[in-house]
Amino acid sequence: MTISKTLLLASLLWIAILPSSPFTLSPIAQVRSSSSTTHLNAASSDDNYRSSSTSQQQQKQTQEQTTLGGDDIKNDLPTEISNNIHQHTTNDNDATSSPSDTLRSSEFTNLEPLLQTPTRTSRLTSEARTSSIYTPAGTDAFWSLRDEITQLEQDVTAAKSAGISAEGTNAVEAMLRRAQAKDPEHVYRVTTGAAEVAERMGREEEGKRYREESERAKRMLPQFNLEGLWVGKYGNHGFEMINVTYSGDKLIAYKVTGDKNIPRGQVTFTADVSPKFDEIKRIKKLDPIVLSEASAKKWGTKRLPRFPGEGHAAEPGFANSQFMEGQLVVIGGGDYFSFAWIPLEHQIFFGRPSPELT
C-alpha cells in the first residue's frame, strides 16, 4: 500500500470517529483515561483519537464454561468440534475441491507460476478445507454467525427456565453446538484448553491433534495474522514503520523507524488478542465497534473487533517512558488496523507498506 493510500485511509477513518460520524458507539463502552497515568507532554497530531460522550451500555454475553478433564477428553468436547478435527485428519485425497492460487498483486504479475509440489498442494488443500469448515472472522458472515450464537444461547436459557422438555432443550443445544463449531474463535479457545489438559495428562498424541486444530482455527482469526511490517503516521513525526510479532496470544509491535520520543527498536504497543476470559484478572473481551450501514458498506464489515493493550509513550529524549492503557482495532480481514493510546486520546492507523518501502 502506498503512502498516499495510507493517508486516505487515515483521513477517512478519522472522519468516521468524530462526533458526527456514522459509527454507532452503543453498546461500546466509553473509553476513559486512567487517573493513575503520569501526564506526558506529548505533542498532539491530526491523528488524535477523540471519544464521544455517549453513555455506557454493555451487552450481556453468555460465557460458555467448558469443563475439560476425566478419562476421555474427547468426550468432553462438542461432537461438532471433534468432527472438525476428524475432517482435517482425513487423507487429502478426500478433498472435494481443489484450491486455486490467490490473485497476486500487480508488482508480481510477471513472475513465473509457482510449482505445484506435493507439499504445496497438500497445504493448499488443507487451507481450502479449513475455509470450508470455519466462517472467517471479521466478515459479515462471521458477525451474523455470532448473532445467531447469541440468540441460541438465549433460547437455551429460556427453554430451561420455562421448563421445556429435555428433548426440546437438547434440540436447541445441538443447534448451538453446530453454530459454535463454525466459529474459529470459539474452536480456538476450546481446543487450546483441551490440548493443555491432554498434555498435563501425558496424552501427547491427543494433545497434538487438539493443537493442530487450534492452529487451523487460529489462522481464520485476523488478529493473529498481522505479523510483519506496517506503516502508520505518528503525528508530527510523520510516517513510521513498525514490525508486528507474537509471543503466544500477545501481539508485540516494535519500532523499525524511531523518533525523538520512542527510538528505533523499542516496543511501541502490545495487545492481548486471546479470546479467553480471564476470571482471575476479571478481564472481559471488549465489545466490537458497530458501524453504520454506510461505513459497513465502505469497509466490507459491520463490526470492528477490539482488543485491550498497552501503548508506549515518552517525552522527547525517551524521558518519562511508560506504558498506558490502549486498544487495538482490527479492520475487516486484517488489511488495516489501528491502535489507540487511551489516556492521550491518540490513535494511529496502520497499513502495509508499498514494495518500494520494503
TADA-V532695 format. One record per run of one state. SS is the DSSP state (helix for helix, strand for strand, loop for the rest). FROM is the first residue (numbers start at 1). TO is the last residue. Records with the same first field share a line. If there is no record, write none. Layout:
BEGIN
SS->FROM-TO, FROM-TO
END
This chain:
BEGIN
loop->1-2, 17-23, 25-47, 49-72, 77-78, 90-91, 95-105, 109-117, 134-134, 136-139, 162-165, 181-182, 201-203, 219-221, 225-227, 234-234, 238-238, 248-249, 256-266, 273-277, 279-282, 284-288, 291-292, 300-302, 305-305, 316-318, 332-335, 342-345, 352-358
helix->3-16, 73-76, 79-89, 92-94, 106-108, 118-133, 140-161, 166-180, 184-200, 204-218, 222-224, 235-237, 293-299
strand->24-24, 48-48, 135-135, 183-183, 228-233, 239-247, 250-255, 267-272, 278-278, 283-283, 289-290, 303-304, 306-315, 319-331, 336-341, 346-351
END
